[in-house]
């Protein structure tokens, strides 16, 4: 992960205007972060492709959250996946891509039809680790989620088959394939065996 120094904080609009050149980018407090594109043997940039385990786990997490959401009374929030763009704060902007996110009905209702971003703090942010992820970058995103008030963050590690649960002002909690993942109290009634995420 590279921190791109700038004299003035970058806005989300400036971030979205950057070229789509295979570089994964996000903003933390107006500062641009970049995860460089992969480079082939002859120096060409290679499109970033998530591995199949990452994609499978994203699908599983989304499935279990959607099933849970379908059982909730209206008004319901929304579950989004696939590097969903979320603007967490403004002035300075913090805008990130999240693997899986659950937003409340109130946040969902505030989104205009002509936007591609979610503007607001989600209830849940899920980061699924990839072999190319840089730990500092993931930790910075998790720290930012907690700093802006995301009440529940899950970091899913496909290699170790574990989920680390983060909540503001609490110690992280690690659950493994012999345990259950709970969304309490923010996702009332959500429980799934961790092993099911990796099936």
C-alpha positions in Angstrom: 0.0 0.0 0.0 1.3 3.4 -0.9 0.3 6.7 0.7 0.2 9.4 -1.9 1.2 12.7 -0.4 -1.0 15.7 -1.4 -1.0 19.3 -0.4 -4.8 19.4 0.1 -7.1 16.6 1.1 -8.6 14.7 -1.9 -12.3 14.5 -2.3 -14.4 11.4 -3.2 -15.2 13.1 -6.5 -11.5 13.5 -7.3 -10.9 9.9 -6.4 -13.7 8.7 -8.7 -12.2 10.8 -11.5 -8.9 9.0 -11.5 -8.2 6.6 -14.3 -9.3 2.9 -14.1 -5.8 1.6 -14.5 -5.9 -1.5 -12.3 -4.7 0.3 -9.2 -6.9 -0.2 -6.2 -7.5 3.1 -4.5 -9.3 4.5 -1.5 -9.3 7.6 0.7 -8.5 7.8 4.4 -9.2 11.2 5.9 -8.6 12.8 2.5 -5.3 11.0 1.9 -5.1 8.7 -1.2 -4.1 5.1 -0.6 -3.0 2.9 -3.5 -2.5 -0.8 -3.8 -0.4 -1.0 -7.0 -1.6 -3.2 -9.9 0.2 -6.5 -10.4 2.9 -6.3 -13.0 3.7 -9.1 -15.5 7.2 -10.4 -16.4 7.5 -7.9 -19.2 6.3 -5.0 -17.1 2.7 -4.8 -18.2 0.0 -4.1 -15.7 -2.2 -7.1 -14.9 -5.8 -6.6 -14.0 -6.5 -7.3 -10.4 -8.5 -10.5 -10.1 -9.6 -11.8 -6.8 -8.9 -15.5 -6.3 -11.7 -18.0 -6.4 -11.6 -18.6 -2.6 -12.0 -14.9 -1.9 -15.0 -14.8 -4.3 -16.6 -18.0 -2.9 -16.3 -16.7 0.7 -17.8 -13.3 -0.4 -20.7 -15.2 -2.0 -21.2 -17.3 1.2 -21.1 -14.3 3.6 -23.5 -12.4 1.3 -25.9 -15.5 1.1 -26.1 -15.9 4.9 -26.6 -12.1 5.5 -29.3 -12.0 2.8 -31.1 -15.0 4.3 -31.0 -13.3 7.7 -32.2 -10.0 6.2 -35.1 -11.7 4.5 -36.4 -12.8 7.9 -36.3 -9.3 9.4 -39.3 -7.0 9.6 -39.7 -4.1 7.3 -38.1 -1.6 6.8 -35.0 -3.6 6.0 -31.5 -2.4 5.2 -29.4 -3.7 2.3 -26.6 -6.1 1.9 -24.1 -5.2 -0.8 -20.9 -6.9 -2.0 -18.1 -6.8 -4.5 -16.0 -3.8 -3.3 -19.1 -1.7 -2.6 -18.0 1.9 -2.5 -18.8 3.5 0.8 -18.1 7.2 1.8 -17.7 6.9 5.6 -17.0 10.6 6.2 -16.8 14.0 4.5 -14.4 16.9 4.9 -12.0 15.2 4.8 -13.5 12.3 2.9 -12.9 8.6 3.8 -14.1 6.5 0.9 -13.3 2.8 0.7 -14.4 -0.3 -1.2 -15.8 -3.0 1.1 -16.0 -6.7 0.3 -19.5 -7.1 1.9 -21.4 -4.4 3.7 -24.8 -4.2 5.5 -26.4 -0.8 5.8 -29.4 0.1 7.9 -32.8 0.9 6.3 -32.2 4.6 7.3 -28.9 4.8 5.4 -30.4 2.9 2.4 -33.4 5.3 2.2 -31.0 8.4 2.1 -29.2 7.2 -1.0 -30.3 9.0 -4.2 -30.9 6.9 -7.3 -28.2 8.6 -9.3 -25.3 7.7 -7.0 -23.0 4.7 -7.2 -21.7 5.1 -3.6 -23.2 4.4 -0.3 -23.0 7.7 1.7 -23.0 6.9 5.4 -21.8 4.6 8.1 -22.7 0.9 7.7 -23.8 -1.5 10.5 -21.4 -4.2 9.3 -18.2 -4.1 7.2 -16.6 -7.4 6.1 -13.1 -7.6 4.8 -12.0 -10.9 3.2 -8.2 -11.2 3.2 -6.5 -12.0 -0.2 -3.0 -13.2 -0.7 -2.1 -9.8 -2.2 -3.5 -7.8 0.7 -1.0 -5.7 2.7 -1.7 -6.0 6.4 -1.1 -2.3 7.1 -3.8 -1.4 4.5 -6.4 -3.8 6.0 -5.6 -2.6 9.5 -5.9 1.0 8.5 -9.3 0.4 6.9 -10.5 -1.5 10.0 -9.3 1.3 12.3 -11.1 3.8 10.1 -14.4 1.7 10.3 -14.2 1.7 14.1 -13.2 5.4 14.3 -16.3 6.5 12.4 -18.6 4.3 14.4 -19.1 1.1 12.4 -20.4 -1.1 15.2 -19.4 -4.4 13.7 -16.4 -5.4 11.5 -15.5 -8.9 10.4 -12.1 -9.8 9.0 -12.3 -13.2 7.3 -9.0 -15.1 6.8 -9.5 -17.9 4.2 -6.0 -19.3 4.9 -6.5 -19.8 8.6 -10.3 -20.3 8.3 -11.0 -17.8 11.0 -13.0 -14.6 11.5 -11.8 -11.8 13.7 -14.7 -9.7 15.1 -14.0 -6.0 15.8 -16.3 -3.7 17.8 -15.5 -0.1 18.9 -13.7 0.1 22.3 -13.5 -3.7 22.7 -10.8 -6.2 22.2 -11.0 -8.2 18.9 -12.5 -11.6 19.2 -11.3 -14.6 17.0 -13.6 -17.4 16.0 -12.7 -20.5 14.2 -14.3 -23.4 12.2 -15.4 -25.1 15.5 -17.4 -22.0 16.6 -20.3 -19.8 15.5 -20.2 -16.3 14.1 -22.8 -14.1 15.8 -24.0 -10.7 14.7 -25.4 -9.8 18.1 -26.5 -7.3 19.1 -26.4 -5.3 15.9 -27.7 -8.2 13.6 -30.3 -9.6 16.0 -30.6 -13.4 15.5 -27.8 -13.7 13.0 -25.7 -16.8 13.7 -23.8 -19.1 11.4 -21.2 -21.8 11.9 -17.9 -20.4 10.8 -17.2 -23.6 8.9 -20.2 -22.8 6.7 -18.4 -19.7 5.4 -15.6 -21.9 4.0 -17.8 -24.7 2.6 
